[in-house]
Amino acid sequence: MIASLSIALGTLRANPLRTVLSTLGIVIGAAALVAVLTLGDGMERFGRQQLATTTDLQSVVLAPRTAQIIDNQAYPIEDYLVLTREDAEAILAGIPEAEAGLLSLTGSAVIEVAGGTDTAIVEATLPTLAQVLGRGMAAGRYFTAEEAGRAAPVVVLSFGLATELGGGEVSAAVGSTLRIRGIDHQVVGVMTSTGHERAPTVFVPLESAGAVLAPTPRPRAPSLILQARRVEEVKAVQEGVQRWLTARLGPDWADKARVQTNMARVNQTERAILVFKLFLGAITGISLLVGGIGIMNVLLASVIERTREIGVRKAIGARRRDLLAQFLLESVTIAGLGSLLGTLLGFASAMGVTAVMRERFDAPVYAAFSWGTLLVSAGAAIVVGVTFGIYPALRAARLSPIEAIRHE
C-alpha cells in the first residue's frame, strides 16, 4: 500500500497541470457543498429563531376545563384542575424536550390612567414569561423571582399602554406608578410591540393575582404554557404533558383538561425545513458530480497514456490489486486535496455572503460552522474519489501485460 501511494503521488507530481485541472473540479464542487451547507445551516438557525420568537408554533398549552358542555349548555365542573407552581416545576422536570414553562392566569381589572380609569387585561404570570414566549423588553426589565415570591407590587406594561402613560415615549413609563384596585404598583418594564394591540395589558406576578384581579366564588385556574426546544420536539412535549395528566387525573383526564398545540402548522414547518435541506443537497450533489466526472476523465486519459508502463509493471510481477490501489489512491488524493481547498474556500464564501446579507438587509444571518459540515465534505471527497476512480482503476488492472507492452 505504501509503495502504491508513493507511485500515485509521484505520478501526480509528474503531471502538475493535469493534477491542478482535475483538482479544480473537486475544489469547486467541495466549495459549493460547504458554502451551501454552511449557509443553509445559518439560514435554518435564523428561521428557527424567528419561529421561536415571533410565533407560538413551539408552545404547548395545558388549560384546565372549568365547565362541561352538554347539549350546548355549560355546566360547571366542581373538582377542576388548579395548577400550582409545584405542578409546573414537576411537569417541566419530567419533559427534557421542554425548554421552559410558564403558569399564566388571565383576567381583567380597572386601572387608573392619567387621572381617569380604564379597563385592562391582566396577565398574572411566572417570571419566565419573556423566555417562554421569546419576547424582549422595549424598556426596563421583567419582574424577578424574588419579587414574585414576596408578591411585590410591580407590573410590566404592554407597549401600547406604556406609550399612553409615557406620553409617546415608552421608556418614560418605567418607574412610574400605576394604581390597580386601589393599590399602587411600580412599573419596572415595558414589553416589545407585537403590532396591533387589542387592549392595554398589564403583567403582574402570579402571587399578586389575588390582590389585582376581582375575587371569584371559585378558585381561578391558571394555564400552563410549555416551550419546546425545537419545532420537531413539540409532539414529545405534548405527550409528556399527557403522561403527567394520566398519572395525576387518570385515563379520563381529557374531561378535566385540554392540551393545545399547533400541530398542523408544526407539520407544515417540518416539511418546509426538510424540502429546504433536500433542495440544498440536490444542488451540491450536481456540483460534486461534475467534479467527479473530471477526475474520471483525467484518470482514463492517464490509463491510456501509461498503458505500456502498466504492461511492464504487470510483466515484472505487479498484481491486479496493486494497480487497482494505485489508481484509486490517485483518485482519492485528488479528491481529498480538492476537498480541503474547497472547504476553506466554501467557508470563506459563506462568511462573505452572510456579511453582505447583514449589511444590505439588516438580517442577523451568520455562517453556521459545524463539525457535521466538515465530516460531510471529507466523506463526499472519499465517495467521489472511490466512485469515479473505480472504473479507470479496474480498466488499468484488467489490461493484458502482453497487449499493454505492445501498445504505442
N, C-alpha and C positions, 0 to 999 in steps of 0.2 A: 504493500500500500504506500509506503514511504517512497519507494522508487517510482511508482506510478505518479504520485503527487509531484515529485521532482521533475519528471519528464513533462507533465502537464504544465507546470509553471514555466519551465524552460521554453516550451512551445509558445506560450502566451507572450513571453518576453521577446521571442524571436520575431513576432509579428505584432508590433505595438499598435500600428494603425488599425489593423483588423480587430484587435482586442478592444481598443478605445471605441470603435464604431459599434461593436456588439454590446459593449458595456453601456453605451449611451442609451440604448433602448430600455434596458433594465433600470437605469438611473431615472429616466423619465417616468416609467411605469411605477417604480417604487416611490418616487416623489409624489406622483399623483395619488397613490394609495395612502401614504402617510398624511399628505395635506388634506385629502378628503375626509379621512377618518378623524383627524385632529379637529378639523373644522366642524365635522358632524358631531363629535363629542361635545365641543364647545357650544354649538347651537342647541343641542339637545339639553345640555345643562341649563342654558339660558331659558329655553322653553319650559323646562320643568320648574325653574324658579318662578317664572311668570304664572304658571298654573297654580303653584302653591300659594302665591301672594295675592293673586287677583281673582281666583275662582274658589269654589268650595268643592272641587272635584275630589280632594283628598280627605274630606270631612265625613265622619260617621257620627250621626246624632242618635242618642238614646233618649227618647221622650216618654215619660210615664203617661198612661191613659188615666184620666180622672173621670171619664164618663164613657158609657157604653151606648152605642146607637142601636136601637131596636125599633123597627117599623118607622124609621125617620124621626124617632123620638130619643132624646138624650136622657139617660138615666145615670145618676152619679154612682161611681164605684167607691165603696166605703173604705176598703183596705188597699188603696192605691199605693204605688211605689213612691217613696220620698227619698231621693238620693242625697247622700251626705258627702262631705269632703273625704271621709274614710272610704266610702264606696268608690269614689273617683280614683283614689290612690290605689285601691285593690284592683280595680279593672285595669288601670294603666300598667301596674306591675305585672299582670298576667298576660299582657299582649306586647311582645317585643317589637312588633311591626308598627306600633303606635309611637309617634314622636312626642306628643304632649296631649294633655287632657284639660278640659275646661268645664266647670259647672256654671250654668247660666240660668238666671231667673229674670223673666221679662214682665214688666208691669207698666203702670203709668202713675204720674204724680203731678201735682201742681207746684210749679216753681215761680219764684219772684224774679222778674227780669226788668231792669231799668225802671223800677218804681211800679211796675204792673205785674200781672200774673199771666202765666201761660201753662199749657199742659204739655208735658214732655214724656217721651218714652224713657223708662228707667231700666237699665240692664245691670243687675247685680251679678257680678262675676268673680272668679278667682283672679289672682294677679297674672295668670298666664294667658290672658285673652290675646294680647298683641302677638305672642309667639304662636298660638294655635291658629289664629286667623291670618297670620302673616301680615299684619297691618303695622305701619310705622307711626311715629308721633310727629305731628306738624310742629308742635311746640311742647316744652316741658317733658313730663315722663308719665308712666302709668304708676298706679299706687303699688306699694311694695307688700311683700308677705307680712312684714312686721306691722304695717298699717292695717292690713286686712285682719290680722289676728286680734287686734285690740279694737276693731270696728271704728277706726279713726274717721272723723267727719271730713273725708277728702273725696273729690269727684274728678272725673275726666270728662271733657265735653266733646261732642261731635263737632266737626269742622264748621258747619253752618251756625250752630248755636254759639260757638266761640267767636265767629265773625260778628254776630249780632252784639254780643256782650262787649267785644273789644273795639267796637266802632269801625269795623272793617279790617282790623289788624288782629289776627288770631293770637299772636304772642302777648298782646296786651291783656288778654283774658286770664293768663296764667298768674296766679297769686291773688286773684280777686275772690270775692265771697259770693256764694250762691245759696239762697235760702230755699230749703225744701221742707215742707210741712212744719214750718216754724223753726227749723234747725239750720244754723249757718254751717256751710261746707266750704272748705277751701279748694279752689281749682288748682290742681297740680299738673295738668297736661291737657293736650288737645290732640285728638286722633286725626290722621290724614283724611283728606277728602275722598269720598267714594263716588263722586259725581252728584247725581240727583239725590237730595236728602228728603225723604218723605216726611219726616217730623224731627224736631230737635230731640237729641238723645243725650242722656246723662249716664255715665258708667260709675257704679259705686261698688265697694267691696260686698261680697256675698253676705258677710256677717252683719252688714248695715241694712240689709233688706227689710228687716222688721221695723226699723225706725223710719225708713224712707217710703216704703210702699204702704198703701192703706191696709188696715187689718182685714182679714178674711175669716169667715167662720171655720174654714178648714185649712190645714197647713198647705202652703204653696209647694208645688212640685217642680224642682229645678230640672233642667235638661242637661245632659252630658254630651259635650262635643269632643270627639277624638280626632286627631290629625294623623293620618298615615304618613310614613316616611316617604313613600313613593306611590305613584298612581297605581302601580301593579300590586301594591300591598293593601289596597282598600278592602278587597274581599277577605283577606286574612284578618284584618281588624274587625270587620263586620262579624265574622264567625267567632272571633274571640269574645265580643260583646254578647253574642247569642249563647255561648257556653256559660258565661257568668250568669246570665239571666236564667238559664236552665237550672244551674246549681242553686240559685237564690229563690226562684219562684216556681220551679218545676217545669215539666214539659209544656204546660199551658200558659207559658209566660206571655205569649202574644196577646192574651186577653187583658194584660195589665201594662204592657209597654210596647213600643214600636221602635224599630231600628231603621233609620232612614239613611240612604246613600243615593248618589247619582250614578248608579252602575251603568246605565245606558250610555251616558256621556263618558264614563271612565272607559268602557269598552271601545268606544269610538276613538278616544285618545290613544289607547294602547295600539289599536290598528294603525292609526296615523303614524305613530313612532316606528312601528315595525315596517311599514311601507317606506318610510324615510330611510331606514337603515338598509333595506333591500335595494333601494334605488342607488344609494351611495356605493353599495357593494358591486352592483352591475357596472357602474361607471369605472371603478377601479379595476374590475376584472378585465374589461376591454383593454385598458392601458397595459396591464401585465401580459395579456395575450399577445399584444403587438411586440412587446419586448422579448417574450419567449420565442416567437417566430423568428425574430432577428438572430437570437442565439442559435437556433436550429439551422438556419441558412448558413451562418458562418461556419458551424461545425461540419455541415455537409460539404461545403467547399474545402474545408481543411482535410476531410477524408479523401476527397478526390485528388487533391494536390499531394497528399502523403501516402498514396496507395503503395508506391514502391517501398517506401520506408516501412510501412506496415507489413508488407510481404517479407522483407528482410528480417524484421523482428520476430515474425512467426516462424521463419525458417530456422532461426538460431535458438528457438525454444520458448518464445513468448506465448503464453496461454491466452485463450479467448477472454477469460475473466480479467487478465492483465490489461488488455486493450480496452475492454469494457470499462474498467475502473479508470483508466487514463482519460478517456473522452468524457466520462461522467464527471470526473474531478475538474476537467477544464470547464465544463458547463456550469457546475456548482460554483467554481471560483469566480467566473464571470458574473453569475447571478448574485453571489454574496457581495462582491465588491460593488456592483451596481446598486444593490440594496442598501449598503452602508452609505454610499454617497447620496442616494436618493432619499434616505431617511433624513439626513441633515438638511438637504435642500427642501424636503417637504415640510419639516418643522419651521424652517426659516420663512417659507412661503406662507404658511398658515398664520404665523405671527404677524407678517406684513399685512395680510388681508384683514385680519381682525383689528389691527391698528387703524387701517383705513375705515373700517366699519364704525369703530368707536369715534373717530374724528368726524366722519361725514354724517352719520346717522344718530350719534349720541346713544348708541346701543351698547350696553355693558357686556359685549361678547368677547370672550378670550379663547385662545387656542388651548384646548384641554390636553395636556400631556398625560399619557398613561403607559404603564408597562405593557398593557394589553396591545396597544398600537405597535410597540416595538416587537413584541412576540409575533404579531400578525405579519409584520414586514419581514422579519427573519424567516418565519415559516413559509411565506409566499416565495421568498428567494430560493429556498431549498426545493419547494414543489416545482417552481418554474424550471430551475436548473435540471432536476431529475427528469421531469416530464418531457421537456424539449431537447434534452441531451440523450435520452434513451435510444431514439431511432438512429441518430448518427453513430452512437457507440455500438449498437448492435450491427449496423452495416459494416463498421470497421472490423468488428470481431469475427464476422462471418466471411470475410474475404479469404479466398483460397491463396495460400502463400505462393504457389507457382504462378497463378494468373496475376497476382499483385506485383511480383518481381518483374514480370514481362511487361507491366503497364508502363507506358511512356507519358 
